Structure formats: structure tokens, C-alpha cells
Amino acid sequence: MKISTKGRYGLTIMIELAKKHGEGPTSLKVIANNNDLSEHYLEQLIAPLRNAGLVKSIRGAYGGYILAKEPKEITSGDIIRVLEGPISIVEVIENEEPAKRELWNRIRDAVKGVLDTTTLDDLANYDEKNAPDSYVFYI
């Protein structure tokens, strides 16, 4: 499984919103500028996140986006599934050897486990100095 820029940048949007949670809306322009990303591309990514009920848009001169839930209630798996689709390592092959099929399933389950137990709150408040040695955010 390879996570594309859709998933990576979508996660960036959501982490930025989590960092500003409770402070009011944040514009995509600010997020784009802070992360050296294309505002136009972020606009394409925010729509599915809004449609999935993960963010809310606020209109007006001081508008932007806010999280629709608390940061601890949104997992990185929620975001990746919205932007990338179901999490799978390989396509299911009917006549795959059972041992290999079991391996692919175990890898998929491990990836799902990391994504589904890592919340936006974890990512927004990540402190490299105090992180446990076994806590890794890349796949």
C-alpha cells in the first residue's frame, strides 16, 4: 500500500486543524502557506473530508474550516480511508497460497491497527523528544 499525496496532504490539513482546535476557523490559504503546499490542491481534498463529516466549513470574512469532532475522536485511519479508499496491501487473488494470503492479511491488519489507534490528538501533540521508541508514524 502506498499512500499518495492525497492522503499525506489530507492528514496535514487535519493535523493543522487539530492544532488550532477551539481557536476558530483556519483557512486553507494559511495551511497551504504554513506547509508550502498548493492551496488549489488542498481545496480539492477538503470536500471529501467535509462530506465525510470530519470537517465543517465556516463562511464569511474570517471563515475557514474547523474539525467536526474532537481531535481524539478522529483517527488517521478515518482520514486515509476517506481520501485513499479501503486499506489493502495486495489485491485479493482467489487461488493465492493460504500462507501468503495469511501474510498479506496480517500486514493489512497491522497497518490498520496503527492507523486506527493514532488519533489527530496524538499527531497534533506529538513531541519527538518524549515519544516512546516504538511509536512510528510512517508506513
Phi, psi and chi 1 to 4 in degrees:
 res  aa     phi    psi   chi1   chi2   chi3   chi4
   1 MET       -  129.6  171.3 -175.8 -177.9      -
   2 LYS  -120.0  124.7 -174.3  171.9 -177.3  176.9
   3 ILE   -87.7  125.4  -63.6  175.9      -      -
   4 SER   -81.9 -178.7   71.0      -      -      -
   5 THR   -62.8  -26.8   55.9      -      -      -
   6 LYS   -57.4  -50.2  -74.4  170.9   57.8  172.3
   7 GLY   -68.0  -42.9      -      -      -      -
   8 ARG   -66.2  -47.2  -69.4  173.1   48.0 -141.4
   9 TYR   -72.3  -33.5  -65.6  174.6      -      -
  10 GLY   -62.6  -40.5      -      -      -      -
  11 LEU   -65.0  -37.9 -158.5   54.9      -      -
  12 THR   -61.0  -46.5  -61.4      -      -      -
  13 ILE   -55.1  -50.1  -67.6  169.1      -      -
  14 MET   -67.5  -36.2  -63.1  -63.1  -75.8      -
  15 ILE   -65.4  -42.6  -68.2  168.4      -      -
  16 GLU   -61.1  -42.8  -70.4  -70.2  -38.6      -
  17 LEU   -65.7  -35.9  -65.9  178.4      -      -
  18 ALA   -66.5  -38.5      -      -      -      -
  19 LYS   -64.2  -29.8  -72.8  177.9  179.3  178.3
  20 LYS   -99.9    7.5  -54.6  -84.0 -170.3 -161.5
  21 HIS   -55.9  130.3 -173.3   66.6      -      -
  22 GLY    88.0   -3.5      -      -      -      -
  23 GLU  -103.1    3.1  -62.6  176.8   12.3      -
  24 GLY   102.3  178.8      -      -      -      -
  25 PRO   -69.7  150.8   15.9  -20.2      -      -
  26 THR  -121.0  133.6  -56.9      -      -      -
  27 SER   -81.4  153.9   72.6      -      -      -
  28 LEU   -66.0  -28.4  -70.2 -178.6      -      -
  29 LYS   -61.8  -43.4 -177.6  174.6 -170.8  158.2
  30 VAL   -63.9  -45.0  167.6      -      -      -
  31 ILE   -62.8  -43.9  -65.5  171.6      -      -
  32 ALA   -61.6  -46.0      -      -      -      -
  33 ASN   -64.7  -42.1  -71.6  -21.2      -      -
  34 ASN   -66.1  -25.6  -71.1  -12.9      -      -
  35 ASN  -116.1    8.4  -66.4  -81.6      -      -
  36 ASP    54.5   50.0 -162.1   27.1      -      -
  37 LEU  -121.1  164.7  -60.0  173.2      -      -
  38 SER   -78.0  122.3  162.0      -      -      -
  39 GLU   -61.7  -38.8 -178.1 -178.5   -2.8      -
  40 HIS   -60.0  -42.1  178.9   69.2      -      -
  41 TYR   -67.3  -40.3 -169.5   43.7      -      -
  42 LEU   -63.7  -33.9  -62.7 -173.8      -      -
  43 GLU   -61.6  -35.2  -72.2  170.2   -4.5      -
  44 GLN   -70.3  -31.2  -65.1  173.4   28.3      -
  45 LEU   -83.3  -27.5  -59.3  178.0      -      -
  46 ILE   -71.2  -30.2 -160.3   75.0      -      -
  47 ALA   -59.5  -51.0      -      -      -      -
  48 PRO   -64.2  -32.2   -0.3   -0.3      -      -
  49 LEU   -66.8  -38.6  -65.0  169.0      -      -
  50 ARG   -68.7  -44.3 -171.3 -179.1   62.9 -117.1
  51 ASN   -63.1  -29.2  -68.1  -19.8      -      -
  52 ALA   -82.7   -2.7      -      -      -      -
  53 GLY    79.3   22.0      -      -      -      -
  54 LEU   -92.7  -27.3  -62.6  178.0      -      -
  55 VAL  -132.4  159.5  -62.8      -      -      -
  56 LYS  -123.4  144.5  -67.8 -179.8 -177.9  177.0
  57 SER   -99.3  142.4   60.5      -      -      -
  58 ILE  -117.9  122.6  -52.2  -64.8      -      -
  59 ARG   -86.8  162.3  -66.6  178.4  176.6 -116.4
  60 GLY   116.0  176.8      -      -      -      -
  61 ALA   -60.5  -33.8      -      -      -      -
  62 TYR  -108.9   30.0  -60.2  101.5      -      -
  63 GLY   -79.6 -175.3      -      -      -      -
  64 GLY   155.4 -141.3      -      -      -      -
  65 TYR  -130.1  148.3  -65.6   89.9      -      -
  66 ILE  -133.7  160.4   59.5  171.0      -      -
  67 LEU   -69.8  143.0  -65.2  178.2      -      -
  68 ALA   -83.3  -14.5      -      -      -      -
  69 LYS  -137.1  172.5  -56.2  175.4 -171.7  175.7
  70 GLU   -65.8  146.0  -67.6  -67.3  -42.4      -
  71 PRO   -56.4  -30.9  -24.5   32.3      -      -
  72 LYS   -76.6   -9.4   64.3 -176.4  176.4 -151.3
  73 GLU   -97.6   -4.2  -64.3  174.0   -2.6      -
  74 ILE  -115.0  125.0  -59.0  171.8      -      -
  75 THR   -99.1  160.4   67.9      -      -      -
  76 SER   -62.9  -29.6   54.1      -      -      -
  77 GLY   -63.3  -38.4      -      -      -      -
  78 ASP   -58.1  -44.7  -63.4  -27.7      -      -
  79 ILE   -70.2  -47.0  -60.3  158.2      -      -
  80 ILE   -62.6  -41.0  -63.4  -60.5      -      -
  81 ARG   -64.2  -39.1  -77.7 -176.5 -171.4   90.8
  82 VAL   -63.2  -43.0  166.1      -      -      -
  83 LEU   -92.1  -26.6  -63.4  171.1      -      -
  84 GLU  -112.8  -16.2  -59.4  -79.2   -3.1      -
  85 GLY    94.9 -170.0      -      -      -      -
  86 PRO   -60.4  149.5  -14.5   23.1      -      -
  87 ILE   -86.8  115.8  -62.6  164.8      -      -
  88 SER  -145.8  150.4   67.4      -      -      -
  89 ILE   -93.8  -45.4  -57.0  -56.1      -      -
  90 VAL  -136.0  159.3  -64.3      -      -      -
  91 GLU   -73.0  143.6  -66.9 -163.9   23.6      -
  92 VAL   -66.3  126.8  177.8      -      -      -
  93 ILE  -114.5  119.2  -58.7  170.7      -      -
  94 GLU   -53.4  -46.9  -67.1  -61.8  -38.6      -
  95 ASN   -98.3   29.6   49.2   -5.1      -      -
  96 GLU   -68.2  140.9 -177.7   86.2   67.1      -
  97 GLU   -57.5  133.8 -156.3  175.7  -57.1      -
  98 PRO   -55.2  -38.7  -25.7   33.2      -      -
  99 ALA   -64.6  -41.2      -      -      -      -
 100 LYS   -69.8  -40.4  -70.9 -171.7  -26.7 -169.4
 101 ARG   -60.4  -40.9 -171.7  171.6   45.2 -122.8
 102 GLU   -63.0  -40.8  174.7   63.3   17.8      -
 103 LEU   -61.1  -49.0  173.2   64.2      -      -
 104 TRP   -59.9  -40.3  -54.5  140.1      -      -
 105 ASN   -66.0  -39.2  -72.4  -21.8      -      -
 106 ARG   -66.8  -40.3  -72.3  175.1   54.7 -158.5
 107 ILE   -64.6  -46.2  -66.7  169.5      -      -
 108 ARG   -57.3  -45.2  179.4 -155.7   60.1 -144.2
 109 ASP   -65.6  -35.2  -67.4  -14.8      -      -
 110 ALA   -66.3  -43.6      -      -      -      -
 111 VAL   -63.6  -46.2  169.7      -      -      -
 112 LYS   -58.7  -40.5  -77.4 -177.7  176.4 -178.2
 113 GLY   -60.0  -44.5      -      -      -      -
 114 VAL   -64.9  -48.2  169.9      -      -      -
 115 LEU   -64.8  -37.7  -68.1  173.0      -      -
 116 ASP   -84.1   -7.7  -69.4  -20.8      -      -
 117 THR  -112.0   -0.4   58.1      -      -      -
 118 THR  -103.5  111.6  -55.1      -      -      -
 119 THR   -92.6  166.2   67.4      -      -      -
 120 LEU   -61.2  -33.6  -82.3 -179.2      -      -
 121 ASP   -62.2  -42.1 -170.1   55.2      -      -
 122 ASP   -59.3  -45.8  -62.9  -30.0      -      -
 123 LEU   -72.4  -40.2  -64.1  170.4      -      -
 124 ALA   -69.0  -28.9      -      -      -      -
 125 ASN  -108.1   17.4  -64.6  -53.7      -      -
 126 TYR   -62.5  129.9  178.9   72.9      -      -
 127 ASP  -125.0  106.6  179.4    2.9      -      -
 128 GLU   -57.1  -35.2 -166.4  171.3   -9.2      -
 129 LYS   -66.9  -33.1  -69.9  179.3 -114.3  168.5
 130 ASN  -106.3    8.4  -63.0  -38.0      -      -
 131 ALA   -74.3  141.5      -      -      -      -
 132 PRO   -65.3  150.8   11.0  -15.4      -      -
 133 ASP   -59.1  -29.0  -68.6  -23.1      -      -
 134 SER   -89.4    0.2   62.3      -      -      -
 135 TYR   -91.9  107.7 -147.2   68.1      -      -
 136 VAL  -123.8  138.0  178.7      -      -      -
 137 PHE  -104.3    6.4  -70.7  114.2      -      -
 138 TYR  -115.8  156.3   59.1   89.0      -      -
 139 ILE  -127.3      -  -60.9  171.9      -      -
